Amino acid sequence: MPRSPITASLLTGPPGSGKTTAIRRLAVEVDGRPGLVKKLAAIPGVVLLQDGDGEKTFRFDVALFGPVAAVVRPRKRRRLPEGQRQACARRLARARAPAPT
């Protein structure tokens, strides 16, 4: 399966997290999003694989990635360069430092 940025974010990110189940199939897990569940269930070819209390897992063919991605709206995970990541970590550490009393 080709790994595009959208595919990679669908497989790793919220609001639904996904995983591969076979060469031609993908799965998306949805936690606590009833509106999203209804929209996914309405797409022909998207099959409810597991129905938990607050989590549902849907399986679909790779050909349905476009319609599923339009509903789930995966986002590309931001990757910071090392220097910028360290600068952000320093700022966060200062913000988390206890206030002087």
C-alpha positions as CSV (number, residue, x, y, z in Angstrom):
1,M,0.0,0.0,0.0
2,P,1.5,3.4,-0.9
3,R,2.2,5.6,2.1
4,S,1.0,9.2,1.3
5,P,1.0,11.8,4.1
6,I,-2.8,11.5,4.4
7,T,-2.5,7.7,4.7
8,A,0.1,8.0,7.3
9,S,-1.9,10.5,9.3
10,L,-5.0,8.3,9.1
11,L,-3.0,5.4,10.4
12,T,-1.6,7.4,13.3
13,G,-3.9,10.3,14.3
14,P,-7.1,11.5,15.8
15,P,-10.1,12.0,15.6
16,G,-10.1,8.4,14.6
17,S,-7.0,6.3,14.7
18,G,-6.5,3.7,12.0
19,K,-4.5,0.5,11.2
20,T,-4.0,-1.7,8.3
21,T,-5.8,-5.1,8.3
22,A,-4.7,-6.5,5.0
23,I,-3.1,-5.4,1.7
24,R,-6.4,-4.0,0.3
25,R,-8.2,-3.1,3.5
26,L,-7.9,-0.4,6.1
27,A,-9.5,0.1,9.5
28,V,-10.4,3.2,11.4
29,E,-11.2,3.3,15.1
30,V,-13.5,6.0,16.5
31,D,-13.7,6.8,20.2
32,G,-16.7,8.7,21.6
33,R,-17.8,10.5,18.3
34,P,-21.4,9.3,17.6
35,G,-21.8,11.8,14.7
36,L,-18.7,10.5,13.0
37,V,-19.8,6.9,13.6
38,K,-23.1,7.6,11.8
39,K,-21.4,9.2,8.9
40,L,-19.0,6.3,8.5
41,A,-21.7,3.7,8.8
42,A,-23.6,5.5,6.0
43,I,-20.8,5.0,3.5
44,P,-21.5,1.9,1.4
45,G,-18.7,-0.6,1.8
46,V,-17.6,0.5,5.2
47,V,-18.2,-2.4,7.6
48,L,-18.5,-2.2,11.4
49,L,-15.9,-4.6,12.6
50,Q,-16.0,-4.1,16.3
51,D,-18.7,-2.4,18.4
52,G,-17.5,-1.5,21.9
53,D,-19.1,0.7,24.6
54,G,-17.4,3.9,23.5
55,E,-15.2,2.7,20.6
56,K,-16.1,1.4,17.2
57,T,-13.8,-0.1,14.5
58,F,-14.7,0.1,10.9
59,R,-13.1,-1.8,8.0
60,F,-13.1,-0.6,4.4
61,D,-11.3,-1.2,1.1
62,V,-8.4,1.0,0.1
63,A,-10.6,2.3,-2.8
64,L,-12.9,3.9,-0.3
65,F,-10.1,5.9,1.4
66,G,-11.2,9.2,-0.2
67,P,-14.8,9.1,1.2
68,V,-13.7,7.8,4.6
69,A,-10.9,10.4,4.8
70,A,-13.5,13.1,3.9
71,V,-15.5,12.1,7.0
72,V,-12.6,11.4,9.4
73,R,-10.6,14.4,8.2
74,P,-7.1,13.1,9.1
75,R,-4.4,15.7,9.6
76,K,-0.8,15.4,8.8
77,R,1.3,15.2,12.0
78,R,3.5,18.2,12.4
79,R,7.2,17.4,12.6
80,L,9.5,20.1,13.9
81,P,13.2,20.4,13.1
82,E,15.4,19.4,16.0
83,G,16.4,23.0,16.9
84,Q,12.9,24.2,16.9
85,R,11.7,21.2,18.9
86,Q,14.3,21.9,21.6
87,A,13.4,25.6,21.7
88,C,9.7,24.7,22.2
89,A,10.7,22.2,25.0
90,R,12.7,25.0,26.8
91,R,9.7,27.4,26.6
92,L,7.4,24.7,27.9
93,A,9.7,23.9,30.7
94,R,9.7,27.6,31.8
95,A,6.0,27.7,31.6
96,R,5.6,24.6,33.8
97,A,8.1,25.8,36.4
98,P,6.5,26.6,39.7
99,A,5.7,30.2,40.3
100,P,7.9,31.9,43.0
101,T,6.1,32.4,46.3
